Amino acid sequence: MKIATQNQAFFPENILEKFRYIKAMGFDGYEIDGKLLVDNLAEVKAAIQETGLPVTSACGGYDGWIGDFIEERRLNGLSQITRILEALAEVGGKGIVVPAAWGMFTFRLPPMKSPRSLAGDRKAVSDSLRYLDEVAARTGTTVFLEPLNRYQDHMINTLADARRYIVEGGLKHVKIIGDFYHMNIEEDNLCKAFHDNRDLLGHVHIAEMISYKGKDID
């Protein structure tokens, strides 16, 4: 197990200094923004070489969700995620964190009526994941499918939702990422959710969420 961090506003802007700073804090790796990686691949490689701090994974850095309502944006996202996975392969990264969408639509706020059917949602996400599964196979990487809470996404909210896509799609290079923040909203029991999906769990995000009584992890 490696404990890595994403970028924070108080980290140095210079890439080499950023790597040095993260290593000095004691982290085992860096979960890099995908665009930063692709646009500065040579610098990232040099920083890894000098500091010995690996890029463990990527999160974000592309335009267009895998479940995007707009087909052009969905395809653009797939193209950019492909390039990120190729770049990750060059630096020894494991994979990229990908939700169905973030902030695109929720049933919890107006207009509360999706412009696409649930069947259409499922087809868009499934088609995207099958495509990325092939890219991940070719690059030796993994797609970490992230459930988000109901206020940020309407398609994949629980680990079980993510599992269904992987199992029904026969996906070999897609794993589940569990994020404590979203899980504290959506899962009845965090420990059970992790245990029930341990065979497909590939990544975890540790984040704070004040929970109501009965949903604490410990």
Wavefront OBJ file of the C-alpha trace (Angstrom):
o trace
v 0.000 0.000 0.000
v 1.187 3.505 -0.863
v -0.174 6.735 0.609
v -0.139 9.522 -1.967
v -1.513 13.047 -2.172
v -3.137 15.186 -4.813
v -1.885 18.696 -5.471
v -2.862 21.428 -3.007
v -2.953 25.210 -3.403
v -0.034 25.713 -1.026
v 2.293 23.332 -2.905
v 5.072 24.880 -5.046
v 4.153 25.629 -8.667
v 7.452 24.385 -10.089
v 7.142 20.695 -10.881
v 10.476 19.585 -9.431
v 9.889 21.640 -6.279
v 6.410 20.175 -6.036
v 7.826 16.636 -6.056
v 10.459 17.566 -3.479
v 7.802 19.122 -1.244
v 5.521 16.075 -1.400
v 8.404 13.732 -0.637
v 9.563 15.908 2.281
v 6.084 15.627 3.803
v 6.509 11.859 3.880
v 4.105 10.753 1.172
v 4.820 7.630 -0.884
v 3.558 9.073 -4.153
v 1.750 11.788 -6.065
v -1.746 11.548 -7.570
v -1.204 13.986 -10.391
v -3.629 16.029 -12.464
v -3.844 14.342 -15.851
v -3.383 17.522 -17.876
v -0.348 18.519 -15.834
v 1.163 15.116 -16.575
v 0.464 15.162 -20.306
v 1.528 18.780 -20.843
v 4.732 18.429 -18.815
v 5.677 14.793 -19.331
v 9.415 15.372 -19.695
v 9.555 17.524 -16.553
v 7.549 14.978 -14.587
v 9.888 12.192 -15.687
v 12.888 14.264 -14.618
v 11.301 15.038 -11.235
v 10.592 11.358 -10.628
v 14.171 10.505 -11.553
v 15.657 13.153 -9.247
v 13.410 12.700 -6.203
v 12.507 9.032 -6.417
v 8.875 9.987 -5.727
v 6.565 8.053 -8.048
v 3.434 9.233 -9.790
v 1.051 6.614 -8.470
v -2.107 7.690 -10.280
v -3.930 10.540 -11.987
v -7.197 12.295 -11.202
v -8.911 14.862 -13.401
v -7.297 16.880 -16.162
v -9.660 16.091 -19.036
v -12.720 17.747 -20.631
v -15.817 15.595 -21.042
v -17.225 12.936 -18.724
v -17.500 9.248 -19.574
v -21.246 9.636 -18.989
v -21.544 13.082 -20.569
v -24.948 14.093 -21.949
v -23.200 15.660 -24.954
v -21.707 12.978 -27.188
v -18.969 15.227 -28.554
v -17.802 15.960 -25.007
v -17.952 12.273 -24.049
v -15.745 11.328 -26.988
v -13.376 14.203 -26.260
v -13.066 12.994 -22.679
v -12.240 9.482 -23.854
v -9.545 10.823 -26.168
v -7.938 12.858 -23.394
v -8.185 10.046 -20.834
v -6.479 7.771 -23.363
v -3.553 10.184 -23.589
v -3.364 10.381 -19.799
v -3.248 6.587 -19.520
v -0.495 6.479 -22.148
v 1.474 9.082 -20.195
v 0.912 7.195 -16.939
v 2.349 4.097 -18.578
v 5.480 6.073 -19.457
v 6.063 7.111 -15.830
v 4.995 3.872 -14.149
v 1.660 5.150 -12.828
v -1.034 2.640 -11.963
v -4.148 4.300 -13.350
v -6.643 7.153 -13.444
v -9.612 7.979 -11.210
v -12.772 8.451 -13.296
v -16.359 9.173 -12.169
v -19.361 8.858 -14.479
v -19.663 12.653 -14.240
v -19.148 15.392 -11.677
v -21.624 18.246 -11.215
v -23.427 17.584 -14.502
v -26.849 16.686 -13.078
v -28.560 15.595 -9.862
v -32.106 14.482 -9.090
v -31.808 16.418 -5.806
v -31.900 19.917 -7.299
v -34.021 21.582 -10.005
v -34.793 20.796 -12.763
v -34.828 17.227 -11.302
v -35.609 15.781 -14.731
v -32.689 14.349 -16.624
v -32.366 15.109 -20.344
v -31.505 11.429 -20.878
v -33.148 8.179 -19.773
v -31.542 5.870 -17.216
v -31.046 3.353 -20.029
v -29.278 6.053 -22.011
v -27.078 6.834 -19.013
v -26.132 3.207 -18.689
v -25.311 2.840 -22.380
v -23.098 5.940 -22.421
v -21.121 4.909 -19.337
v -20.873 1.266 -20.437
v -19.650 2.198 -23.914
v -17.031 4.496 -22.393
v -15.809 1.903 -19.920
v -15.495 -0.781 -22.594
v -13.405 1.605 -24.672
v -11.183 2.565 -21.737
v -10.850 -1.068 -20.659
v -9.147 -1.749 -23.992
v -6.897 1.291 -23.606
v -5.934 0.198 -20.095
v -5.159 -3.307 -21.353
v -2.891 -1.877 -24.052
v -1.076 0.486 -21.689
v -0.841 -1.802 -18.663
v -2.853 0.614 -16.547
v -6.157 0.616 -14.665
v -9.286 2.746 -14.716
v -10.471 3.429 -11.163
v -14.242 3.959 -11.370
v -15.385 6.387 -8.674
v -18.898 6.524 -7.207
v -19.852 10.070 -6.203
v -22.589 11.232 -3.860
v -26.114 11.882 -5.119
v -25.629 15.657 -5.141
v -22.689 15.490 -7.557
v -23.718 12.626 -9.846
v -26.914 10.696 -10.564
v -25.435 7.624 -12.268
v -22.943 5.888 -9.951
v -23.344 6.577 -6.226
v -22.282 3.410 -4.385
v -19.540 0.810 -4.651
v -22.244 -1.673 -5.643
v -23.255 0.594 -8.547
v -19.663 0.622 -9.791
v -19.385 -3.127 -9.306
v -22.398 -3.717 -11.514
v -20.772 -1.919 -14.455
v -17.558 -3.900 -14.058
v -19.168 -7.315 -13.640
v -21.880 -6.953 -16.273
v -19.412 -5.450 -18.730
v -16.815 -8.167 -18.140
v -14.224 -5.437 -17.647
v -10.747 -6.689 -16.745
v -8.870 -3.422 -16.282
v -11.466 -1.367 -14.402
v -11.456 -1.367 -10.598
v -13.466 0.462 -7.949
v -12.213 3.436 -5.986
v -13.878 4.047 -2.638
v -13.913 7.675 -1.470
v -14.668 8.143 2.232
v -16.369 11.497 1.607
v -18.911 10.128 -0.859
v -19.270 6.798 0.932
v -20.247 8.495 4.184
v -23.216 9.976 2.338
v -24.226 6.949 0.274
v -23.210 3.735 2.053
v -25.201 2.370 5.006
v -22.073 0.675 6.337
v -18.629 1.623 5.069
v -16.917 -1.494 6.386
v -19.474 -3.784 4.736
v -19.243 -1.891 1.448
v -15.466 -2.268 1.406
v -15.672 -5.934 2.436
v -18.347 -6.840 -0.122
v -16.333 -5.281 -2.950
v -12.810 -6.087 -1.785
v -12.120 -8.225 -4.862
v -12.639 -5.239 -7.163
v -11.305 -2.476 -4.917
v -8.209 -0.913 -6.453
v -7.906 2.551 -4.933
v -9.121 4.604 -1.963
v -9.519 8.325 -1.354
v -9.334 9.372 2.291
v -11.454 12.457 2.941
v -13.252 13.925 5.919
v -17.021 13.823 6.233
v -18.953 14.485 9.430
v -21.402 11.605 9.639
v -24.592 11.091 11.578
v -24.810 8.456 14.301
v -24.674 4.901 13.030
v -22.617 5.551 9.904
v -19.188 5.946 11.473
v -16.590 3.566 10.085
v -15.231 2.582 13.500
l 1 2 3 4 5 6 7 8 9 10 11 12 13 14 15 16 17 18 19 20 21 22 23 24 25 26 27 28 29 30 31 32 33 34 35 36 37 38 39 40 41 42 43 44 45 46 47 48 49 50 51 52 53 54 55 56 57 58 59 60 61 62 63 64 65 66 67 68 69 70 71 72 73 74 75 76 77 78 79 80 81 82 83 84 85 86 87 88 89 90 91 92 93 94 95 96 97 98 99 100 101 102 103 104 105 106 107 108 109 110 111 112 113 114 115 116 117 118 119 120 121 122 123 124 125 126 127 128 129 130 131 132 133 134 135 136 137 138 139 140 141 142 143 144 145 146 147 148 149 150 151 152 153 154 155 156 157 158 159 160 161 162 163 164 165 166 167 168 169 170 171 172 173 174 175 176 177 178 179 180 181 182 183 184 185 186 187 188 189 190 191 192 193 194 195 196 197 198 199 200 201 202 203 204 205 206 207 208 209 210 211 212 213 214 215 216 217 218
